[in-house]
Amino acid sequence: MSNTTERLRQWAAAAAVGFIALAGVTVPASAEEAPDYAPTMLILDASGSMERPDPAGTMMDAAKIAVHSFVDSAPEQSRVGLAVYGTGTGNTEADKAAGCQDVQVLHKPETLDRAALGSAVDGVKARGWTPMGTSLRQAAAALPDSGPRSIVLVSDGDDTCSPPDPCEVAAELKRRGLDLVLHTIGFAVDGKARAQLTCMAQATGGTYTDAADGAALQRTLPRVTAAALRNYKAVGTPITGTGSHDTAPVATPGLYLDTIGQKEKRYWGVDIPDGATAYFSGTVSFPRVSGISAVDDMNVIRMRAYGADGKDCNLFEFQQATSSSDGVALTVAKAFDRATHKRESASDTCKGGGRYYFQLEWDKVAEGVPERLPIELLIAIEPGVTDAGPAAATTRVAFAEPSGPGTPVSAGASFTVAADLPGSGRYTDAVRPGEFVFYRVHLDWGQALSYRVHFGANGARGSDNTSNLRTAFYSPIREEIDADTGAYTGSDTVLPSGKELATTPIRYTNRTSDRYESHKEALAGWYYIAVKVGSNYKGSTAAAVPVQLDLTVSGTKESGPRYASTADTFGEHTTPSVSRTSPSGKTPGVVDMSSSAEPASKSKTLIIATGLGAAAVLVTGALIGVLIARGRRNR
């Protein structure tokens, strides 16, 4: 390694210190508990093209710097392995047969051994072919043989050894029932390579993004790997939205998983019975990206609704996420009550029961995000009522501080794996800078919640931002109800400051209340609490921040509304299904009945660094340590 490369390596490692630790998988609830990190396999591309020039010296030099940055900052308890391809042969036609089988596991994914990994990567010499398909198979085999897994593949070009075709290999691994999500990154690739890498990712429900140069890799690899260790995974029954309403799939209530591209509009259909209320939400999680200016650090998702003939129903909603580069989960949600309105004529397709279409558009795009990202779609249908139940509540419940040392809990990285809080009490956890974690509380009709979050001292000081702390809570359709922000400087801090974070008692009639935003408290079910410590916190290399969540669940359970038909609002007792829609509006058959929804715990992670090493983006499921965006109406 050249002197210039070594200096850059030291600089990058110093800049990255703690980034992995900041966003490690599960922070221990007490000092005696060890965090549970996903096994991670780092596979480094050593094909001949890696000898191309880069400001670090060569692309291989840049990849080594990035790997050292990751290894130097990885948590002590993480399990990290290293594999490489392209080192055993040259890249002439005479070498092709052997070179296309040249994949070596240099270090198994065992408890972190920095010295061994550093020595292994320093000895890598780039000269061979690029067997991406074969490397996918061998890398997957190198990880433990059960549980969720993820792959991050970075390449400076397309596979030079096909067959096996890497896109087909990705689909093959998924068909075998492996819980595998592949994220791909292209380094200065052409259109052909970009298409291949995109295909590979989409075959597993993963994402594709571009990386410009070695400097971008050196900035982002520690964060990407940290996200992969946490292994957030978007879940749901697979569905594929279309670019127009007349070809859109039609879905029953449930949780679905699709992808959405930058500036893309996508449609999905829902059949809503007469008198029913429908709920539709889309959640997109964004990876962390460093070095983004505040001006370019915003994403916006827009929603519209249409009638069966494509008529615009003049329903418009949007949500925006600021500080997207800090890791954002952005949800746009809407209660749709048009089927409860009387249809005046046959042409009035935006009233009464029937087929409606929901369109989501990824409108404003932050700098540095992937071209496509997974999107979770939550669809619910609530029947009409014959008796709405008690009158709307008008007062938020009071907070009653609990006592005692608290019950340890371990938060999840998304709505789908939020930690259950069984009721009133004190709960303790720890959150690392750069994480946004989730808890959930079940509220029956007549019940309400209020809470406070105490961020304890961790021995560090300093803040780059006056709002590096955030907490928010959400309705069962993931619609934000309220939030608060604050500054953490290493000493005790409490949120909310100066106001309550609480609901009124949950009642059906709240949706008609004049109280601001109380319509969001009109469904019994799971309510979500999110807690964030920003990665802009200067003490980010220090220990995790102790968190104490004090929760009050109050109110007497009520019978709730009387529905006109059996209520299975969120499809919890049926299998979500997707129908194909013909231009005539007929649904010729039901397809894709299997659900892929499952917990994303104890996940395994594989990172393949091709081209520029395991570069620039993506988390398992692409969505980690999330910062939920502020809603436009209550901000």
N, C-alpha and C positions, 0 to 999 in steps of 0.2 A: 504494500500500500504506500502511495506517495506521501511526502510530507504534507503537501496541500490537502490530500484526502484525509490524513490523520487529523490535521487541524480542524477540518470541516466536521469530521466525525465527533471530535471532542466538543465542538460548539453545538452540534445538533443534539448530542447526548445531554449536554448541560441544559439546553433549552427545553428538552423533553422530559427532564427528570420529574417523575411523579405522575405523568399523564396516564400511565396504565393504572397506577395505584388510585388515581382519582376516580376512575370509572370501573373498578373491578367488579366482578359479578355480585357476590352477596357479601355485604359488610357484616362482620360479626356483631351480634347483639351484646356480647361481653368480651372481655379480653381473653377469656378461656376458650372461646369458640373460634375456630379457624374459618376464614372465608372459603366458599365453595366456588372454585374457578373452573371454567370449561377447559378441558384439554385442548391445546392449540398446536397445530402443525404449521410451521412456516416453511414453505417450499420456494426456493430461490431459483430463478431462471438463470442458467449459465450458458445459454446458447451464444453462438458467435456474434450475433447482433448486439449483444451487451457490451461489446468493445467499442461501440460508436462513441463519439465525443460527448462530454457533458461538462458543465462548469466544475464539477468535482474531479474531473480527470476523464473518466469514462462512465458509461451508464452502470457498469459493474461496480465501480468505485462508489457511485451514488447509492446503489442498492446496499452495499456493505455498510455505509454510513447509517442508512436508515435502519438496518437490522441491528446494528450496535446501539442505536438510540432506543429502540424497542427493548432490547435485552437489558440495557443498563437501567431502565425505568420500570421493568415488569415487577409485579408483586412477588414477594418471596415465596408465597404459597402457590403460585400459578404453575401449571404444567405445560411446558413448551418443548416442542420438537423441531427439528430442522431437516428438510430434505432438499435435494438439488437435482437438476437434470442438465445435461449438456457438457459435463466435465470430462467424460471418459473417451470422447472421440473428437475428431475434427468435424467440419461441416461441408465436406466435399460429397459428391454423389457416391464415391466409393465408401464413405463412412456412414451412409444413410441407414442401412439395415441395422447396424449396431447402435448408431446414434439415436434411432427412434425407440430403442428399448432402454436407453441410458437414464434411469431414474434411481437415485440413491437416497436412502434414509440415513443421514449422518448422525442424527440424535433423536431418540424416541421421545414422545410427549410425556416426559416424566417431570417430577418436581424441578423447578428452575435451577439450572446449573450455568451461571453466567460465564464462567471461565471456559467450560467446554463448548458452549454455543459460540462465544467470541472467537475461540481458536478455530472452530470448524468453518465459520463464515470467512475468516481471514485467509483460509487455505483454498478457497474456491477460485477457479480460473475459468473464464468464459471462453468456449470455443466450439460447442457442438450444435445439435439440432434442437427443435422445439416440439417435443411429444406431449402436447397438452392433454389429449385424450387419455393416453396411457398414464400420465401423472395423476390425473383425477382419480383413476381406479386405485393406483397404488397409495395415494395420499389418503383416500377414504379408508383403505384397509389398514393404514398405520394407526388410526385412531381406535379407541375402544369400540366394541362391536354392538353397543346398544345405546339408546338415548338420542336426543336431538344433536345435530351436527351442523356446522356451517363451514363454507369455504369462501375465501377471498382470493380471487385469481387476478393477477396483474400481468399484462402482456404488452410488448411493444409491436406485436404483429399477430398474424393468424397462425394456426397450427401448421407446421411444415412436415408432419408425419402421417396425416390422415390417410387411410383408416388406422385406428378408430376415429371417427369424427367426434370432436369434443362435445358438440351440441347433443349428439345422440348418446354419448356416454353420460352426460348430465341427466338426460331424460331417463336413461336406463337405471341409473342409481335411484332416481325418484320412484320409478315403477317397481323396483325391488322392495319398496316399503321403507326405505331408509329415511329417517327424519333429517333430510339434508337440504340446506339452503345455500346456494352458490351466488356470490356477488363477484362481479368482474369489473376490472379497471383497465382501460386502454391507455398506453403511454404513447402519445403522438402517433396514433394509428390511422390507417387509411379507412375508407368506407367498407371494404371487404372485411377487415379485421373487426371493425366496430360492429358490423352486422353479426359476425360469428360470436363475439363476446356477449352481445345482447341476447342472442338466441340461447346461449348456455345459461345465462342468468335467469331468463324468463322460464326456461324449462323446469326450474325448481322454485319459482316464486321469488327469485332474488332480483337484484338490481344491477344496472350498468352505469359507469361514470368514466369520464376522461381525466387523465392526469397530464399536465403540460410538460413537466421537467423534473429533474432530480431534486431540486429545492422543494418542490411541492410534496414530493414523497417524504423527504426528511422531516418536513413540518408535520405531516399528517399520520404517518405510520403508527407512532405510539398511541395516538387517539383512536385510530381505526382498530388497532389490536385490542385496546381497552374495551371498546364497544363489542368486539367479537367475544372477548372473555365473558362479558355480561350476557351476551347472546340473546338479545331481544329478538323475538320472532313474531312477525305478523301472522295471524291465524284466521281461518274461516273456510267455508265451503268455496272451492274455486268457482269463479264466474268471470266472464269476459264481456265487458261493456263494449258498445259500438259507437260509431261516430254519428249515428242518426237514430231517431226514435223508432222508425219502422223496422229496424233490424235488431233492436235491443233485446237482450234476454229478459225474461220476466221471472222474478224471484218471490218466494214465499217468505214469511218472517224468519229471521235468523241472522247469523253473522257470516259475511262473505269476504273473500279475498280476491282482489283484482290488482292491476297496476295502472298507473296514470303517467303520462308523459308531460313534459314541459309545454305549456300553452295548449294543451290538448283538452277537447271537450268530449265527455264520455256519457252515454245514456244507459239507464237500467229501468226496467218496467216493474210496476207493482199493481196487482189487482186489489182494489179497495172496495169492500162491501158497502152498500148503502147505509149511512148512519155511522160508519166507523171513523176513527181517527188514525191516521198513519203517521209513523215516525221514521225519518230517514236521516242517517248521518254518515259522513265519510271521515276517516282518520288517516292522515299521512304523517309518517315520522321521518324526520330529516337527520342525516348523519352530521357529526361535528366536522367543521372545516375551519382551519385556522387562517389568520391573516386577512379576514374579510372586513371591509370598512362598514361602518354603521349604515351608510347610505345604501349599500348593496346587500344588506343583511335582512331581507324581508321576503316572506312568501305569502301569497294570498290564494285561497280556494273559494270559488264562487258556486252557488247552487241555484238552479232554476227548476220549475215544475211545468209539465205540459200535459194536456189532455190526450185522449186516445187517438185523435186525428192530428196530433202535433201542435194543437193550439196552445199558445203561451198563456199560462194561467196567472201571469203577473205575480208570481211568488218569487221573491229574490232575497237571497241571504248570502253573506260572505263573512269570512273570518280571516284575520291576518296574524302572522307570527313574526314578531320582531326578534332580534338576536337569534336568527335561525341557525347561525354557525355554532351556537352553544349546544345544539342538539334539541330539536323541537318536535313535539307531537301536536299537530294542528288538526282540530276537529271542527267541521261545519255541520250543524244539526238543525232540524226543523220539525215541529209538529204541524201536520198537514190535515186540516179539518174540512176540506172542500166537500168530501163525501157526506158530511152532516148537513149540507145545504140542499135545499130543494131545487131540482133542475126545472127551469122554466120552459125549456124547449129541447128538442132532440139535438139541436146544434150547440147547445150549451154544454160542451164536454168538460168544462172545468167545475161542474157541480154534480152532486149525486154520486152514487156508486159507479164503478167502472175501472177501466185501465188508465193509469197515470204513469208518466215517465219523469224520472228525476235525472237532471244533468249536473255533473260536476265539471268544473274547469279549473285547472292549475294555471291561474292567470298571471300574477306577478311571481317571478322566479328569482330567488336569491343567487348571488354569485357562488360558484363552486359546488352546486348540488348536482346529483346524478341526472341523466337524461330521463330516466323512468324510476318510479318508486312504487313499492307496494301501497295499496290503499285498502283499509278495512271498511266494509260497508255494513252498517247495522240497520236492519229493517224490522219494524214492529207494526202490528195492526191491533188496535184496541177497539173492541165492539162498541156499538152504541149502548146507551143505558136506559133503563126504565125508571130508575131512581138514582139520582146523582149523589145521594148521601148528605152528610152535614154541610152547613154553609161554609164558604171559604174562610180560611184562617187569615187573620190580619196582623198578628204579632209574632215576631221571631222568638224562639225559646231562649231562656237565660242560660248562661254557662255556669256550671257548678264544678269547681276545681276538685278533682279526685285526690286521694292521698295514697301513700305507700310508695315503694321503690319502683313499681312498674313491671309490666310483663314484656319480656323481650319478643320482638317480632322482626321479620326480615321482609322488607318491602319488595315489590316486583317492579320491573322496568316498563310496564305498560298496563293499560286497562285490563287486558286479558289475563294477566298474572298478578293482579293486585293482591296484597296480603289482606286476609280477612280480619276484621276487628269485630269481635262478637258482641260488643255493647259498651256501655259506659266504663271508663277506666283510664288508667295511665299505661302507655305503651312506649317502649324504648327501642331505639334503632340507631344506626349511624349512617350518614350520607357523605360521600366523598365529593369534593369540588368537581363540578361537571356532570353530576347526576341529578335526575329528576325522577322521583320514585312514587309509587302508587299504593294506596290502601283502599279498602272498601268497607262500607257499613250497610247492612240491610235494614231498610225502614219499611214497616208495615203502615197501612192506613192509620192516620192519627198520630204517628210518631214523628219526632223531629230530632235534629242533631245540632250541636254546637261544639266548636273545638278551638284549641290553641296549640301552637307549636313552639317549643323551647329549643333553641339552638345553643348547646353548651360550649364552654371554652375548650379549645384544643391546643393551647400553647403557642399559637401563631398569631400574627397581627398583620393588618394591611388589607386594603381593598382598592381595586381599580375602578369600582363602580358603586354608586349609592343604591343600587337595586339588584345586588347579586344573590339575594334570598327571595324566594317566592313560594307561596302556597295558594292553592286554588281547590275548589271542590265542584263536582259535576253531577248532573242528573243521570238517571238510568240510560238516557240516550246519548250520554257523553257531552251534553250541553253545559258549558260553564255557567255556574250560578253566581259565584263571587270569588274574589281573589285579593291578596294583599302582597306587598313587596317590602323589603327592608335591606339594610346593609349589615354585613357580617365582617367584623374586624378581628375575629379570634376570641372575643369575649361573649358572655351570655347575651342573647338576643331573643326577643319574643315576638311572634306574629300571631294574630293581627295586632297592629298598634293603633289604638284610637277608635276601633270599631269592632263589631261582632262578626264572626264568620259562623252563620247559623241559618237554619231553615225555619219556616213556620211548620206546624203540623201538616203532614202530607194528606191532602184531600183532593178528590176529583174536581171539586168546584173551584179550586185555586186557579184553574185555567181561565176562569171568568172574572177573577179578582182585579180590582183597580190598582192593587199594590204592585209597585214596580217589580217586574221580573218574577212574580210569584207563580206564574204559569209553569215555570220550570220545576215547581215543587208539587206537581199534580199527578205523579205516578208513584205507586208503591214499587219497591225494588231496591237494587244496589245503587248506592250513592258513593262517589269516588272522591278521595282526598289525595292531592299530589303535593309533594314537598321537594324543593329544589335548592341546591347550593351551586351557584354559578362557577364556571371554570375560569372566570376572570378574577376570582379571588386570589390575591397575591400569595396567600399562605397555602397555595394548592399543592405544594410538595409535602405539607405536613400531614399529620394523622387525619383520619376521617373526623367529621364534625358530629359530636353526640347529639342525638335528636330525641326529644321527649314529646310525645303527642298526647295531650289530655283531651278526652272525648266525653261528651255528655249526650246520651240518647234518652230522651224523655217523652212523655205523653202516653196516654192510654190507647191501646190498640182499638181501632174501630172496625166496624163491619165493612166499611167502604161502599162504593157504588154497587148497584144491582145491574149487571149487564144483561142485554137482550139476548145474548147467546154466550156459549162457553168462551171464556177469555183465556187465550194462550198468546198473549200479546207479543212476546219475544220468540215464539216458536220453541220454547224450552222443552215441550213434550212431543214435538214432531221433528222429522228430519228435513232440514232446509232443502229446497229443490229449485232447479233452474229450468225454465221452459224456453224453447226456441220460438221466436216470434217471426211470422211471415209478414210480408208487406200488407196483407189483408187484415192483419191483427189476429189471425188464428194461431193457436199454439199446437203444432203438429205432434208434439211428444215431449215428455219430460226426460231430461238427461242429467248426468252429473249429480247423482243422489248422495255421493259419499261426502262426508264432512272431514276436513283436515284439522278442525279445531282441537287443540290439545295444549296442556300446560307447556311452557318453555323453560322448565327447570333443569338444572344440572346438564346443560347443553354442552356439546362438544364442538370445537371450532377448528377449522383447518384454514390456514392462510397460505395461498400459493403466490409467490412473488415471481412473476415472469416479466420480462422486459425490464422494469425498474424495481424489482423487488416488490414486496407486498405493500403496494402503495396506497394511494390516496383515498379510499373511502369505504366505507361501508361497514356496517355493523351487521351483525347477524340479524336478518330480517330488516336491516337498514334503519332501524329506528331506536335509539338508545338514549339513556340518560336524558330524558326529555324535558323540554321547557314548553309548557302548554301556552299557546298564544292567547293574548287578551282578546276578548270578544269586542266587536265594534260598538255594540250598543251599551254595554255597561263599563266602558272605559272613557 
